């Protein structure tokens, strides 16, 4: 029976999504007035993105597609015009230009009643019951998935909050840096810059500045929610292009939100400790979907194709500047798609080549302008056995290089469960050359090669994680098509078979979790561990259960085909709850008793005066930061003796003489490392020993204020060189007496 058409109610999706965003902000500690302003600003950007996509598609997109692509494209185009205005020193209002241009263009075309040539175009993909259920599932699970993030990052500090990830302070400070001081000036030290994939944080900073939002609001609330909604909405529409199986879109949503690696961690697509990973998941889905639309030979006029190529270039640039690993994944996959299309002489091969060219141009420009030139790009090493991801995860079954090689294979197996549906699509003659399938294989191959070739312990896994967002949609469609093929009748036997697969998958997930909890493998001298066995046990279990079911389905003559298909189905189902792996069971990484021959020596990139990162954020810190934000000028520079980590610039939003030395040294230009280290010493020297010699470097650098952590210095009096203007048990704020400067 055909799925009911709910397209006439599609207009309600955007208001529901906006209301959800407003509610999430208000209920998570954001002032309701501020929540309303932020929601309004984001809604303008999303509306612009939706209208732009609708114009490109010539009206051939349903409401959910327009909303999903609008959530992805709107921030990107607003960010682009905002950065352009900042480069000319014209303030932070530039994000408005993109929406105004799009609204004007849309109104002009509407008034002119300009008709896009749609001869031969397919009908609009309807918003049906399957899409509606997946939309509801996204709203419910997406909101629920934010709860741990909200708990970890409270906005109203009462007492002490110690759950903040150290990198979040860096990301928040970076957001402020770009919005307040421009893309080529660093908040951490004057006259330097950060060469980093920071476009997601630039957008966060723009929205924060436009809404005058409190610190961490946009970064820990808005970015994660947009990432989830955009990714899931695009995935739903993409799945509906590939299959008509009713539950397939919901499976894609589950794989995105609750899915993970089977028997390994760091496989969560929406990793909110890394907002760039979460946001670029939406961007790479938008990139892949735009590519698929471009390669649909019946779907566009010449002007639409040109517009799609421009969008692909813009999204490629956003990916390169948002998360370089995601940008490389997308670029490699589109080149792979092009190569296959040209070799097989597919009609869409030339279009794919144009897409590859536009992607390369966007990627290259973004990389050169924003990313290239850091002192330590990526901390990735080629072809080394030390610091492998499998070692960090504790998946090596035995010590030594052989164990590392085997552990790497086990890690790849753990990653592949979520992708398993892709194999079925490739195995079918009618789908193996579909652009979605080829693009998916390009993503998977690139992610696998990164694990095999690179080593840093963690960063090499981000490639496969970036691939997992589009592959969740493609894989869900694959296993759905598999069930339609081998279980074609929706009778009691079919439903029972799928139910057994679900139960078996859950039981195998529990088994994998117990094996994982035994601790890291690879040479633990004290306790025998079986963590490495988890992915293997899951695969063996899937094979056995599928075999039993294949024998049970006696009416089917192609037993091997059924067996193989059910193995893939169970593998994908095991991946669904795998986000929960390790919850409450301890950490991953090197633990006591684990032999360290798989890890290289830890050598700091730069030797810093300060070796202690702030571990606790208290109300004292918030009060001091609020006082500075109220009383300090925008051009004033702040010195501090908290120079390891980004805590001070993140909460004060002031440029520091030296802070986040461990970040700035790596991601800044190499020629600024020595001045940075010198400035750190100057900050500490004045705080510990104020005199004419130590105050002068601060005066020369326009330092007006000094933040002192009394636990790091014995000094309590800085007269006559500085006066205490604010003090509480945790913070002392000094104002430099300019009369002592020469």
N, C-alpha and C positions, 0 to 999 in steps of 0.2 A: 504494500500500500504506500502511496506517495506521502512524503512528509508534508504536513500542513505548511502553508506559506504565511509567515508572519511579517512580510515586508511592509505592510501598511502601518505596522506599529514600530518600524525601525527608527522613526524620528525620536522615539523616547530613549534610545540607547545613550545618546550624548547627555541629556539632562540627568539620567540615572548615574552615569559615570561622574559627572561633575558634582552631583550631590554626594556621591561616595567620597570623592576627594576632599570636599569640604568637611564632611563628617569625620573622616580619618584625621585630618589636621586638628579639628577642634577637640576631639575626644582623646587625642594623644598629647595634649598639653600646650597646644598653640592657642594663643588668644583668638577668640572667635572673630574679632574684627580683622586681625592679621590673616586669619585663615580665609576670610572672604576676599581680601585683596589678592592673596596668592592665587586662589582659585580663579578669580577673574582674569588675572594676567595669563595664567596657563591656558585658560579657556580661549582667550584671544589667539594665542599661538596655535593651539590645536585646531581651532576653526580655520585658521589660515592654511594649515597643512592639509586639512580635509578638503577645503575648496580647491586648493592647488591640485591635489590628487584627482578630484572629480573632474577638473578641467582637462587634465592629462588623459584620463580614461574616457573622456567624451560621454560621461553619464552612464558608463557601463559598469558601475560599481554599486554594491548595496551599501546600506548605512553602516554596517559593521566594518566593512572594508575601508570605507572613508574614515571612520573613527579610528581604527587601528593605524592606518597609514598617517592620519593626521597627528596622532600622538607621537609617532616617530619623526615625521617630517617637520612638524611645526616648530619644535625646539631647535632643529638643525638650521632651518632657514632664518629663524629669529636670531640665533647665535651668530650666523654669518654676517648679517647686517650690523649686529651689535658690535662685533669685533672690528668691522670696517670703520665704523664711526669712532671707536676708541683709538684706532691707529692714527686718526687725524686730530686726536685730543679734543673731541667734541662732547664728551660726557658718556653717560651710561644709558641714554634713551634710545640708542640705535636699534635695539631689538624690535621697536615698533615699526620700523620701516618695512620689514618683510610683510607683516600682516596688512599694513596699509596698501602696499603694492598689490598684494593678492586680492584684497577686497575690491580695490579699484578695478583691477583687471576682470574679476568676476562680474562686477556690476556692468562694466562696459560691454562685455560679451553678451550679457543677458539683455541689455537694452538694445543692442544691435541685432539680437536674435540670430546670432551667428550659429550656424549648424555645422557640427563636425561630421565629416563623411564617415558613416558607419556601415556602408554597404558590406554585407557579408559578415558583419560582426555578430558574435554570439549574444544571446539574450543575457540580461543581468542575472547573475547568480543570486537566487532568491535567499532571503533570510528565513530559514526553515526551523522546524522544531529542534533538529540536531544542533543547529547553531545557537538557538535560544538556551538550551540546556547547558551548552558549553559556556555561553556568556554568563549564566547564573553561577556555574561552577567557578568561573574565573573571579567573579565578585566575592563569593564566599571564601574560597581558598586563598585568593590573593590578599584579602583583608586579614585572614587568620595568619598568613605567613609573615605579616608585618609585626605581629605581636611581640615575638622575641626581639626584633630590632628596636621596637619602641621601648621595651623593658631595658635593653642594653644601653640605649642612648636617651636617658631622661633629659628633658629640656629645663625643667624647674628643679634645680639642685637643692635638695633639702638634706643637710648633713653632708655625707660624702658619697660620691659616685665613682666607682672604680671599675666599671665595666666597659668604658670607652676604649676601643681599639686604638693603638698608638697612631696608626695610619690615618684614622678619621680626623685627628687634629691637623695632620699634614694636608689632607684634602680640603678641609674647611679653610685653612689659612691660604691655600692655593686658590680657592674660589674667590676669597676676598682680594688676594693679590691681583688677579686678572681684572676683576671688576673695578677695583679702586685705583690701581697703579698701572694698569695696561698690560698687554700680553708680553711685553719685553722688559719688564722691570720686576724685580723680586721683592716680595714683602719680607723675606728673611734677611736680606742684606742689600743696601743701596748700590745701584750701579751694576747689578748682576741680573741674571734672568734664569728661568727654569726651562730647560729643554726636555720636555716630557709630554706624554700623551694626555693633555689636560683639558680637552675640549668639553668633556662632561662637567668638569669642575668650573669651567668658564661659564657654561650655561647656568649652573647652580648659583654662581656669583652674580650673574646678571639678574636673575629672578629675585635673589636676596636683596640686591641693591634697589631694584624697581619697587619692591614691596616693603622696603625697610624692615625686613624680617629679622628676627633674632638669630644668633648663631646656631648652626646645625639644623635649623628647621627644614630648609629645602634639601639639604644633603641627606638627612636621615629619614625624611618623611615623603617629600615630593618625588625625588628621583626614584626611589624604590617602587613607589606606586605606579608611576608612569611606565617604568620598565616592565612591570608585570602586566599591566593592562595592554600596552601596545604590543608586547610580544605575544600574548595569548590571543588577542583579537586577530592579529595577522595570521597566526598559526591556524586558527579556526577557519578562516577564509581559504587559506592555502590548502588545508586538508579537504575542504569541500570541493575544491577543483580536482582533487585526485581520486576521491571516493565518495560514494553516496551512502556508505554504511553509517547508520545513525549514531553509533557510539564513538566513532573515530575522532571527531573534534574534541570530545570530552577526554579521551585518552591522551591526546596531544597536550591538553591543558594540564593533566595530571603529570605527564612526563616533564613538563616545564617547571611546575611549581613544587611538586613533591618528589620528583625523580632525582636520581643520583647515580653514581657508579656502584656497581654491585660488588661489595667487599673492599671498597676503597673510598676514601673521603676526598674532599675538595671537588666534588662533582655536582654541586648545586649551581644551577644556571643563575639564579638570582642571589648572588653572594653579596649581601648588603654591607659587609665590611669593605668591599671594593665596589663603590657605586659605578665606576667606569665599566666594570665587567657586566653589571646588571643592565646599564643603559645601552651598552653596545650590543647586548643580546637582542634588544628591540631593533637596533639599527641594522644588524646583519640579517635579521628576518626581513626587514623592509627592503634591504638590498637584494636579497634572493628573490623575494616576491616580485619586485620591479623587473628583475632580469627575466623571470618566467613569463610575465606579462609581455615584455618586449619580444620574446621568442615565440609567442603565440601569433602565428602568421595571419590569422584572421582578425586580429583584435585592434589594429591601429591604422590610422592614416599616416602620411609622411610626417606631418607636424607632430603627431602624437609620438612617433618613434624618436624624433629629435628631442622632444621634451623628456621622454623616458631616459634617453642617453644622458641628458644633462642631470637628471635626478640620480642616476646611477653614479655619475662622477661626483656629485655632491655627497652622496652617502658613502662612497669610497673614501673621500677626503675626511668625512666625519669619523669613519672607522679608524683610519690611520692616526688621526689626531685624538681619538677618544680612547682607543686601546690598540696599540700597535699589533698585538697578536691577532686581534679580531680583524684588523685591516689586512694583514697578511693572509689569513684564512680566506677572506672574501676574494682577494685578488687572485690567489692561487686557484681557487675553485672556479672562478670565471674563466681563467686561462685554460684550465683543464676542460671545462665545458666547450670552449672554443676549439681546442685541439680535437676533441672527440667529434664535434659537429663537422669540422672540416675534413677529417679523415674519413668519416662515414658519408660525406657528401650530403649532409642533411640540409634541407631548405633554409633552416634558420642559422646555418653555420656562419654566414657573412654578418648577420646581425649580432651573433655572439662575438665575432671578432671586433665589431664596432664597440660593443659593450666592454670588451677587454681593454680596448684602447682608451675609452673614456675613464674606465676604472683606474687604469695605470696613471693617467694624467692627474686625476683627483688625488690618488694615493701619494704620488710623488710630490705634488705641490704641498700637501699637508705635512708630509714627512720632512721636507726641506725647511719649510717655514716654521714649524712648531717643535719638531721632535729631534732632528739631527743636531749633533754638536755637543751632547752632554759628555761629561768626563768619564762616566762609566755606563755605557748604554746596555742596560738589560741584565747584566751579571750572568749572561749565558755563555756556556763553554761548549765547544764542539768535540764530540767523539771521546769524551772522558768517562771513566767508570765512577769517579768520585762524585758525590752529591747527586746521585740519580733520584728521580722521583720515587722509584720503587723502594729505595733505601729509606727515604724520609717516611714513606707510608708503612714501612715494616713488612713488605711483601716478598722479600728475598728468602727463598726456602732454606738456603745454605749460605755460609760465609764465602767471601771471595768473588772474583769476577764472574765465575759461572753462576753463582747465586744471584748476582746483580742482573745478568742476562736473563735468567729464568724469571726473576722478579719483574723485570720490565715486560716480559711476555704476559705475565699474570696481570699486571696493571692494565695492559692493553685489552686483555680479555674483560676485565672489570668495566672498562669504559664502553666496550662494544655492545653490552646488553641493551642499552637504550637505543642503539642504532640498528638493532637486528631486523626491523621491518624493511629497511632499505634493501636487504639481501633478497627478499621475496620479489620486490618490484624489479630488481635487476634480473631475476631469473625468469621473468615472464616476457615473452617475445613482444607483446603489445606495449609494454611499459619500460623496457630496459633502455630505450633511447629517448625517453621523455626528458626534457631539459631539467625538470625537478630532480629526477633520479641521477642524472649525470652530475649536476651541480652538487647534490648530496654526496656522491662518491668523491668528488674533488675535495669537499670539506673533510670527509673522513680520512682520505689519504694524507692530506696535509697535517691533520692532527696526529696521525700515527707517526709520520716522518719526524715531527717535532720531538716526540717522545723518544724515538730511536736515535736521533742525531744529537740533540741538545741535552745539556745538564745544568741544573742550578739548584735542584731540590724541589722547586715548586713552579717557577715561571714557565717551564716548558709544558706544563699541563694546561696552561691557559688557552693554548691553540685548540686542543681537543674540546675544552669547555665551550669555547666560542662556537665550534662546529655543532655542539649538542643542541643549540637553540633551534636552528632550522631542521636539523636531523630529527628532533622530537616530532615535528609536524610530519615530515616525510615518512618516518618509521611508523608512526601511528596509522597513517594511510596505508602503508605496506601490510601490516598485520591485519588491518580491517579487510583489505582486498583479499588477503589469504583466506580469512574465514568465509568470505563470500564465495570463494572458489572451491574450497574443500568441504564447506558446510553450507551449501546453498539454500537449504530450506530452513526457515526460522521455526523449527518444530521443537518438541520437548528435548529430543536428543541433542540438538545443537545448543540449546540453552544450558543443558546439563553439562555438556562438554566444556563450554566456556566457563561455567561456574567452577568446575573441577580445576581448570587451569588457574583460575584466580586463587582458589584455596591452596593449591599446590605451590603457587608462586609466593604466597604469603608465608607458608611453612618453610620454604627454602630461604626466604629473607630472614626469618627468625634464626635458622641454622647458621646462615652467613654472619649474622650479628653476634651470635655466640662464639663463633670461631674468631671473629675480629676482636672480641673482647678479651681473648687469651693474651693479647699483647703483641708487640712487634716481633716479627720473625727475622731470621738472617744472622743468627749467632748469639742469641741471648744465653749467657752463661749460667743464669740462675734458675729460670723457669722455662720449661719447654712450651713453645707457643705454636699455634696453628693458624695464625692470621692469613698466611699465604694460601691456605687451602680453601678459603671462602669462595672466591670466584670459580675455582675448579669444581667445588662441591655443588655450587648453583647450576653450573652447566651440566654436570653428570646427572643431577636430580631432574633437570628439565628433560634430558634425553630419556631417562627411565620413565617418567610420568607420561611423556608424549608417546613412547612405545606402547605402554599399556593402553592408552586411549586409542591409538591407531588400531590396535588389535580389537578393541571393543567395538569400533565403528566398522562392523563387518560388511555393511552394505556398500562400502567404498572399495573400488577395485584397485586404486593406485595407492597402496599402503605406504610406500616410501615417500611419496609426495605429501601425504597426510602427516606422516611422522615428522618430516622435516618442517612442515608448516606449523605444527603444534609446538615443536621445539622453539621456533622463533617467537611464537605467541607467548609462551611461558617465560622466555628470557625477557621480553619487553615488560611483561607484568611484574617480574621480580624487580625491575628497575624503578617501578612506580613509587614504592615507599622508601626507596634507598636514601632519600634525603635524611632519614632518621637514623641512619647507620652511625653508631658511636655516641648517640645522645645519652648522656649520663654514664658513659663507660670509660672516660679518660681521654687522653690526648693522643694525637699521632705525632711522630717525630722520635728522635733519639731519646731513649729512656735509660735509667740506670740498669746495668746488666747487658745492654745491647752493645756489642763490639763496635768500635768506631773505625774499623779499617775501611768502611765504605764511605767515610766522610773526610773531606779535606780539612786542613787546619783553618780555623776561623781567623781571618786577618782583617782588621778594620780598614775600611777604605781610607779613612783619615783619622789621625790621632787628635782627639778633642780634649779640651780642658775639662769640660763637664762630661761625666760618664754616667750620670743618673737621670733617667727619664722620669717625668712626673707620673706617679702611679695612682694618685688620688686627686680628684677634682672636688673641692669643697665650696660651701657658700662663701667662705672668705675670698676665694679666688674670683667667684662671680661678682661679688661686691666691688672688689678692686678693679676688675675689668670694666664693669659698668661705669665706675667713677672716671676711668681714663677715657672711655668712649664719649663721655659727656664733656670733659674738660680739655682734652688734648685737641690740637689742630690736625687737619688732614695731612699736612706736610711734616708734622713733628715726627722725629725718630725716637724710638725707645731702646734703651740698653737694659740688659737683664743678666742675671747669673743663672738663668734657666736656659741654657743654650743647646742642650741635647734634646731634640724633639721639637715639635711645632706648637706646643701648648700655648705659649704666650701670644704669638701673632694670631692664633686661631680664636682666642676668646677676647683679645683686645682690639683686633682688626687694625693694628698699627704696624707700620714698617719698623723692623728692629735693626739695630746695628749688626747684630749677629744672633741668629737662632736657627734651629733645625739644621745645625752644622752637618749632621750625618746625612740629611737629605740634600741640602743645598750643594754640598761638595760633590755628590754623585751626579746630580741632575743639572748642575750649573756648568758653565764653561770651565775647562781645565785651567785656564789662566786666572780664574778667580778663586782658586782654592787657597792659595797663600794669603791674599788679602782677607779672605773669610776667616781663616785661622787667626790671623793677626787681630782682626776686629773682635773675635771672641776673647782673646787675651786682654784687649783693651777694656772690654766690659768688666771682666773679672778683676782686673788690676785696680780700676777706679773703685769698685764696690768694696774690695778688701783693703785698699790703701789709698784713700783720696788725698791728692796733692796736686800741685800745679802741673806736674808732668803727666799725671794720669787723667786729669780732667780735659786737657787740651785736645787729645784725639777725639773725645766725645763732642767737644765744641765744634771742631772742624767738620764733623759728620752731621751737624744739625741735631744732635741729640738734645732733647728738651726734658725728657723724663727717664727715670730709672726704676725698673721693677726689681725689688730685692726679695729673694727668698731667705728669710732669717735663718733657716736650717742649713743654708749653704755658706753662710758667712758669720763671723764673730763680730763684725763691725756694727755699731749701733748709732754712730754719730758721723755725719759727713760735712758738717759745717767747717768752713764757710762756703764750700764748693757746691753744696746741694742742701736743700731744705726738705724735711719730711712733710708731705702734704696729705698723706693718707696712710693709715696704719691699722692693721688688725693682727690677730695672732699668727696668721700665715703669710701676710704680704706687707711690705713696706714700699710705698711709692715716694720717690724723690723727685724734686724739680731742680734742674741744674740752675744755679745762680749765674746768669749770663755775665754779671760784673766780674766774675773770676776768669772769664775767657779772654784770651789775648788775640 
